[in-house]
Amino acid sequence: MTATANGTGSSNIWQLFKERRTRDAIYGAPTYWDSRASARRGMARSLWPSNVFNALWDARQRRLLERALGDVTGRRIVDVGSGTGRVTRWLAEQRGARQVVGLDFSQATVDAARHESSALVSSGLVRFEQADVVAGLDAIGVGAFDDAVVLGCFSVACADRAALERAMGNVARLVRKGGRVLLLEPIHRSPLLRRVLPLGLEEWIASANAAGLALQSADRMGFVPVRLLFSVRDLPRPLVSLAFGAGERLLDAAPWLSPLSDYKLLVFTRTA
Ligand SMILES: C[S@@+](CC[C@H](N)C(=O)[O-])C[C@H]1O[C@@H](n2cnc3c(N)ncnc32)[C@H](O)[C@@H]1O
């Protein structure tokens, strides 16, 4: 993948569309995320091609996480599929977590996260490890965490229900009994919008239940029409900001528009 002027690596619709057609084969392979770590810049390594869009997406996700998790001061948190560490760093630096461990199966992405977080890593507040959520995470520490957060990882890491159940069980085991698992993932069967996993919300919740997780709260975000228009290439920030804000406000005001939001936030408690 070649870097483009804005460093995003895939700034035209056609390239993104081609990626879409082969996504089932590529998104689940660490080599794909390794190549993104070098071909793109900033948050585009783990998120959308446009970093103008990513700044708004990141802020919106942080507001949702803040509302869902509340005060995390002093808690040990594991960030599964942490990418280049934007959420790991935020939890440690701005939310007062005691320790945050970021896990990702792409070594180049882990290296980038360590590089970007060098002060936090040196202080011991943050650690990044290479680990595969489907293969198993017990080596990281069974029951060692108060909370686990998983953003946009299961939907690319898991190809089917069996893999989702394995991943769910692996993450649940990292969290102590009474601890929480928060998922913020694109969840739907739509052939156009889904990442790799073609499962609906009920199947996600059933897989979590099978792993001893009970649903506590749910929310959603990501007004799809705005994302399709603005996430691919960098357009003027005031324009993107206006459209993004309007789309997300519309979702908040009109629950019946839920089918137009693909990202679901689910918070579970480990009961077993
Ligand atoms: C869409 S990115 C999201 C990154 C980050 N959570 C964020 O929201 O900024 C998905 C990440 O999941 C990682 N990933 C995919 N499959 C994985 C697996 N089986 N085990 C661990 N990480 C995986 C990828 O390497 C990538 O960094």
The ligand as a Tripos MOL2 file, in Angstrom:
@<TRIPOS>MOLECULE
LIG
   27    29     1     0     0
SMALL
NO_CHARGES

@<TRIPOS>ATOM
      1 C1        -10.0610   -1.0120   13.5800 C.3       1 LIG1
      2 S1         -8.5900   -1.1900   14.5260 S.3       1 LIG1
      3 C2         -9.1000   -0.4520   16.0690 C.3       1 LIG1
      4 C3         -7.9470   -0.0570   16.9400 C.3       1 LIG1
      5 C4         -8.3040    0.6070   18.2740 C.3       1 LIG1
      6 N1         -9.1210   -0.2530   19.1190 N.3       1 LIG1
      7 C5         -9.0130    1.9170   18.0500 C.2       1 LIG1
      8 O1        -10.2480    1.9410   18.1250 O.co2     1 LIG1
      9 O2         -8.3260    2.9140   17.8000 O.co2     1 LIG1
     10 C6         -8.5980   -2.9190   14.8940 C.3       1 LIG1
     11 C7         -7.3490   -3.4050   15.6210 C.3       1 LIG1
     12 O3         -7.5680   -4.7560   16.0160 O.3       1 LIG1
     13 C8         -6.3730   -5.4830   15.8250 C.3       1 LIG1
     14 N2         -6.7110   -6.8900   15.6830 N.ar      1 LIG1
     15 C9         -7.3590   -7.4990   14.6590 C.ar      1 LIG1
     16 N3         -7.4670   -8.8100   14.8760 N.ar      1 LIG1
     17 C10        -6.8840   -9.0560   16.0790 C.ar      1 LIG1
     18 C11        -6.6750  -10.2280   16.8600 C.ar      1 LIG1
     19 N4         -7.0660  -11.4350   16.4180 N.pl3     1 LIG1
     20 N5         -6.0530  -10.1230   18.0520 N.ar      1 LIG1
     21 C12        -5.6320   -8.9060   18.4950 C.ar      1 LIG1
     22 N6         -5.7790   -7.7590   17.7910 N.ar      1 LIG1
     23 C13        -6.4060   -7.8290   16.6050 C.ar      1 LIG1
     24 C14        -5.7510   -4.8720   14.5720 C.3       1 LIG1
     25 O4         -4.3700   -5.1250   14.4930 O.3       1 LIG1
     26 C15        -6.0990   -3.4020   14.7480 C.3       1 LIG1
     27 O5         -5.0680   -2.7090   15.3980 O.3       1 LIG1
@<TRIPOS>BOND
     1     1     2 1
     2     2     3 1
     3     2    10 1
     4     3     4 1
     5     4     5 1
     6     5     6 1
     7     5     7 1
     8     7     8 2
     9     7     9 1
    10    10    11 1
    11    11    12 1
    12    11    26 1
    13    12    13 1
    14    13    14 1
    15    13    24 1
    16    14    15 ar
    17    14    23 ar
    18    15    16 ar
    19    16    17 ar
    20    17    18 ar
    21    17    23 ar
    22    18    19 1
    23    18    20 ar
    24    20    21 ar
    25    21    22 ar
    26    22    23 ar
    27    24    25 1
    28    24    26 1
    29    26    27 1
@<TRIPOS>SUBSTRUCTURE
     1 LIG1         1 GROUP 0 **** ****
